[in-house]
Amino acid sequence: PGNSAYRWRPLQWSSGGSQYVNERTVGVQQTAWAFVAQSRSWLPPPIRSLFWFAPDDSATAVRIPLYGCATRIPPSYADPVGQEPAAAVRGAVEADAYTMSMDSAFWVANLVANLAYGERYADVMPLVQAKIHQYQATFFESSARMDEQAAALIEKGEVTAAIELVTAYGVQIGEQMTKDWRAFWMYLFSRVRDGFIVTQPIKPRCISGGPRVGCTSRAVPQVSESGYSASWYARIVSDSDNAAHYAVPKAATADAASIQANRRKILRMDKRHDHA
């Protein structure tokens, strides 16, 4: 109903004795990590390789820049055990594919991704994509500046200092990204909770002891019902006997009194008052 491009696995399924297959998107929910590797021949050897790494779904996570010469990686992106021998990272966040941690880059990215799946896809995915582009643009600019600074150090023979510079840059970027993406998940969760679209309040909070006009004692956010698309409602009505099952009785709209009574019933079910 949310026009999601995602389909839960398995890719192949059956119904009524026939076999069918789901289209596989480029970004998929079972992704553990994704990367884009750059090899820049015009730069000094220590900083030629730049690794743009993203945890979890490649369509819903930000790629952070990590230099090939780096001697450390962000702890929130690291693994305390390691998939391969000697791959464990000391000081890494204690988490794995089963044990969750809010300090783990993978788990934070997974939280954001799962809000974008399913029926809230149309509401959440545009926000996620916009935020990704915002961060990527910032990282493109900052990594270009880092290239210049590191290259200048290498030209002066300070290779060790250059390596430490880009290493610290990658660690700082990654640790901040995990915190920022966790905060972004909280923003998204608040915005699309309970089937609504929730946005910031319009009226300010009243000041203690001041006039209580045009303000509220507590923050009252703006709330709108998300509902479903017109095409989804049409699909519901056209399926089997749904039209008859869900139809509002004609008696409820027969005259003005019936319409008003029905309206009040709906308001009571929504826990709202009739201010008409």
C-alpha positions as CSV (number, residue, x, y, z in Angstrom):
1,P,0.0,0.0,0.0
2,G,2.9,2.4,0.5
3,N,4.2,1.8,-3.1
4,S,7.3,0.1,-1.7
5,A,9.9,-1.2,-4.2
6,Y,11.0,-3.8,-1.7
7,R,9.7,-7.4,-1.6
8,W,10.3,-9.8,1.2
9,R,12.3,-13.0,0.4
10,P,12.1,-15.6,-1.0
11,L,12.5,-14.1,-4.4
12,Q,10.5,-17.0,-5.9
13,W,7.1,-18.0,-4.6
14,S,4.0,-20.0,-5.6
15,S,0.3,-19.5,-5.6
16,G,-2.5,-21.6,-7.0
17,G,0.0,-24.1,-8.4
18,S,1.9,-21.5,-10.4
19,Q,5.4,-20.2,-9.7
20,Y,6.2,-16.4,-9.6
21,V,9.3,-14.3,-8.9
22,N,9.8,-10.9,-7.3
23,E,11.9,-8.3,-9.0
24,R,15.1,-7.7,-7.1
25,T,15.9,-4.1,-6.4
26,V,19.5,-2.8,-6.4
27,G,19.2,-1.9,-2.7
28,V,17.9,-4.9,-0.8
29,Q,17.0,-5.4,2.9
30,Q,19.4,-8.3,3.5
31,T,22.5,-6.3,2.6
32,A,25.2,-6.4,5.4
33,W,27.3,-3.6,3.9
34,A,28.1,-1.9,0.6
35,F,31.0,0.2,-0.7
36,V,32.3,2.2,-3.6
37,A,36.1,2.1,-4.0
38,Q,38.0,5.0,-5.7
39,S,41.5,4.7,-7.1
40,R,42.9,8.2,-7.8
41,S,46.2,7.9,-9.7
42,W,46.8,11.6,-9.6
43,L,47.3,11.6,-5.8
44,P,50.4,10.4,-3.8
45,P,50.3,6.6,-3.2
46,P,49.3,6.6,0.5
47,I,46.1,8.5,-0.2
48,R,45.2,7.2,-3.7
49,S,42.5,4.8,-2.5
50,L,39.3,6.1,-0.9
51,F,36.7,3.7,0.4
52,W,33.1,4.9,0.6
53,F,31.6,2.4,3.0
54,A,27.9,2.1,4.2
55,P,26.5,-0.5,6.6
56,D,23.3,-2.3,5.9
57,D,21.0,-1.5,2.9
58,S,22.9,0.5,0.3
59,A,19.8,2.5,-0.6
60,T,19.1,3.8,3.0
61,A,22.6,4.4,4.5
62,V,25.2,7.1,4.1
63,R,28.6,6.1,2.7
64,I,31.4,7.5,4.8
65,P,34.9,8.1,3.4
66,L,37.7,5.9,4.7
67,Y,41.3,6.1,3.3
68,G,43.1,2.9,2.2
69,C,46.1,3.9,4.3
70,A,44.1,4.4,7.5
71,T,45.4,2.6,10.6
72,R,42.1,2.7,12.5
73,I,38.4,2.6,11.7
74,P,35.5,4.0,13.6
75,P,34.7,1.7,16.6
76,S,31.0,1.9,15.8
77,Y,31.7,0.4,12.4
78,A,34.1,-2.3,13.8
79,D,33.6,-5.9,14.9
80,P,35.0,-7.1,18.3
81,V,35.1,-10.7,16.8
82,G,35.8,-10.4,13.1
83,Q,34.4,-12.5,10.3
84,E,37.9,-13.5,9.2
85,P,40.9,-14.6,11.4
86,A,42.7,-11.6,12.9
87,A,39.9,-9.3,11.8
88,A,38.7,-8.4,15.3
89,V,39.0,-4.7,16.2
90,R,40.0,-3.8,19.7
91,G,37.5,-1.2,21.2
92,A,34.8,-2.1,18.8
93,V,31.1,-1.8,19.9
94,E,29.9,-5.0,21.4
95,A,27.2,-6.2,18.9
96,D,26.7,-8.8,16.2
97,A,24.1,-9.8,13.7
98,Y,21.8,-11.1,16.5
99,T,22.7,-8.8,19.5
100,M,21.6,-5.2,18.9
101,S,23.4,-2.1,20.1
102,M,22.3,1.5,19.6
103,D,26.0,2.4,19.3
104,S,26.5,0.2,16.3
105,A,26.6,1.8,12.9
106,F,25.0,-1.4,11.4
107,W,22.1,-1.5,13.8
108,V,21.4,2.2,13.6
109,A,21.4,2.0,9.8
110,N,19.1,-1.0,10.1
111,L,16.6,0.9,12.2
112,V,16.4,3.7,9.6
113,A,16.0,1.2,6.8
114,N,13.2,-0.7,8.5
115,L,11.1,2.4,8.8
116,A,11.4,2.9,5.1
117,Y,10.2,-0.6,4.2
118,G,6.6,-1.6,3.9
119,E,3.6,0.6,3.9
120,R,5.4,3.7,5.1
121,Y,7.8,3.6,2.1
122,A,6.2,6.6,0.4
123,D,6.4,8.7,3.5
124,V,9.9,7.8,4.7
125,M,12.0,6.9,1.7
126,P,12.0,10.5,0.2
127,L,13.2,11.8,3.6
128,V,15.9,9.2,3.9
129,Q,17.2,9.9,0.3
130,A,17.3,13.6,0.9
131,K,19.2,13.2,4.1
132,I,21.7,10.8,2.4
133,H,22.3,13.3,-0.4
134,Q,22.9,16.0,2.2
135,Y,25.6,14.0,4.0
136,Q,27.2,12.8,0.8
137,A,27.6,16.3,-0.5
138,T,29.2,17.3,2.8
139,F,31.6,14.4,2.7
140,F,32.6,15.0,-0.9
141,E,33.7,18.5,0.0
142,S,35.5,17.6,3.3
143,S,37.3,14.6,1.7
144,A,38.5,16.9,-1.1
145,R,40.0,19.3,1.5
146,M,41.5,16.3,3.3
147,D,43.2,15.2,0.0
148,E,44.8,18.6,-0.3
149,Q,46.0,18.7,3.3
150,A,47.4,15.2,3.3
151,A,49.1,15.6,-0.1
152,A,50.8,18.8,1.2
153,L,52.2,16.8,4.2
154,I,53.4,14.0,2.0
155,E,55.1,16.5,-0.3
156,K,57.0,17.8,2.7
157,G,58.0,14.2,3.6
158,E,55.7,14.0,6.6
159,V,54.0,10.7,5.4
160,T,53.3,9.4,8.9
161,A,51.5,12.7,9.8
162,A,49.5,12.5,6.6
163,I,48.4,9.0,7.4
164,E,47.4,9.9,10.9
165,L,45.5,12.9,9.6
166,V,43.3,10.9,7.2
167,T,42.9,8.1,9.8
168,A,41.6,10.5,12.4
169,Y,39.3,12.1,9.8
170,G,37.7,8.7,9.0
171,V,37.2,7.8,12.6
172,Q,35.7,11.2,13.5
173,I,33.3,11.1,10.4
174,G,32.2,7.5,11.2
175,E,31.5,8.1,14.9
176,Q,29.6,11.3,14.3
177,M,27.6,9.6,11.5
178,T,26.4,6.9,13.8
179,K,25.2,9.5,16.3
180,D,23.6,11.6,13.6
181,W,21.9,8.6,12.0
182,R,20.6,7.4,15.4
183,A,19.1,10.9,15.9
184,F,17.6,10.8,12.4
185,W,16.0,7.5,13.2
186,M,14.4,9.0,16.3
187,Y,13.1,11.9,14.2
188,L,11.6,9.5,11.6
189,F,10.0,7.3,14.2
190,S,8.4,10.3,15.9
191,R,7.2,11.6,12.5
192,V,5.5,8.4,11.2
193,R,4.4,6.7,14.4
194,D,1.0,5.1,14.8
195,G,-0.1,5.6,11.2
196,F,0.1,9.4,11.3
197,I,2.3,12.1,9.9
198,V,3.5,14.1,12.9
199,T,5.3,17.4,12.4
200,Q,6.5,20.1,14.8
201,P,4.0,22.3,16.7
202,I,2.8,25.6,15.2
203,K,1.8,27.2,18.4
204,P,4.6,28.0,20.9
205,R,4.6,26.8,24.5
206,C,3.1,29.2,27.0
207,I,5.6,31.0,29.3
208,S,5.1,30.4,33.0
209,G,3.3,33.4,34.5
210,G,2.7,34.9,31.1
211,P,-0.4,35.4,29.0
212,R,-2.0,32.1,27.9
213,V,-3.1,33.3,24.5
214,G,-2.0,31.7,21.2
215,C,0.1,29.1,23.0
216,T,-0.2,25.7,24.6
217,S,1.0,24.5,28.0
218,R,2.7,21.5,26.4
219,A,4.0,21.0,22.9
220,V,1.2,20.0,20.6
221,P,2.5,18.7,17.3
222,Q,0.6,18.8,14.0
223,V,-0.9,15.5,13.2
224,S,-2.4,14.3,9.9
225,E,-3.8,10.9,9.0
226,S,-1.6,9.2,6.4
227,G,-4.3,6.7,5.2
228,Y,-3.6,4.9,1.9
229,S,-3.4,5.9,-1.7
230,A,-6.5,6.2,-4.0
231,S,-5.2,3.3,-6.0
232,W,-5.0,1.1,-2.9
233,Y,-8.5,2.0,-1.8
234,A,-9.7,1.2,-5.3
235,R,-8.0,-2.2,-5.1
236,I,-9.6,-3.0,-1.8
237,V,-13.1,-2.1,-3.1
238,S,-12.6,-4.2,-6.3
239,D,-11.5,-7.3,-4.4
240,S,-14.2,-10.0,-3.9
241,D,-17.2,-8.7,-1.8
242,N,-15.2,-5.9,-0.1
243,A,-17.3,-3.2,-1.7
244,A,-20.5,-4.5,0.1
245,H,-18.6,-5.4,3.3
246,Y,-17.0,-2.0,3.8
247,A,-19.7,0.3,2.3
248,V,-21.1,3.0,4.6
249,P,-24.9,2.3,4.9
250,K,-27.0,4.6,2.8
251,A,-29.1,5.4,5.9
252,A,-26.0,7.1,7.4
253,T,-26.1,9.7,4.6
254,A,-29.8,9.9,3.9
255,D,-30.3,13.4,5.4
256,A,-28.5,16.1,7.3
257,A,-29.4,14.7,10.7
258,S,-28.1,11.2,9.8
259,I,-24.9,12.7,8.4
260,Q,-24.3,14.7,11.6
261,A,-25.0,11.7,13.8
262,N,-22.6,9.6,11.8
263,R,-20.0,12.3,12.0
264,R,-20.3,12.4,15.8
265,K,-19.9,8.6,16.0
266,I,-16.6,8.8,14.0
267,L,-15.4,11.6,16.2
268,R,-16.0,9.6,19.3
269,M,-14.2,6.6,17.8
270,D,-11.3,8.9,17.0
271,K,-11.5,10.3,20.6
272,R,-12.3,13.8,19.3
273,H,-14.9,16.3,20.2
274,D,-17.5,17.9,17.9
275,H,-16.8,21.6,17.7
276,A,-19.3,22.2,14.9
